[in-house]
């Protein structure tokens, strides 16, 4: 299944799972050595990756995709993230795909409003 999935389709699944707060469909799409790096932490391997994403999903109030650009290996998704009662924050998510599996996700955003709302 993953060999027929484009990087764009994998990124779409990633965000669909996040919105649904159901990550079992995402697990087989993650490389065994996948890595997540973001503002709130780093995760290595599918178990840590999904635990971190689940934590983010549980705290997510809203998620609105603004744009997605993809090529043969990389996808950039720009979205607005509502979290912890804070105003929506602009987020850039870079997803890297090799051999039909997500190998890396790097996320960047300004967390100040989210941190202030949770204080």
Secondary structure, DSSP 8 states (H G I E B T S, - for coil): -GGG--HHHHHHHHHHHHHHT--HHHHTTEEEEEEEEETTEEEEHHHHHHHHHHHHHHHEEEEEEEEEEE-SSEEEEEEEEEETT---EEEEEEEEEETTEEEEEEEE---HHHHHHH-
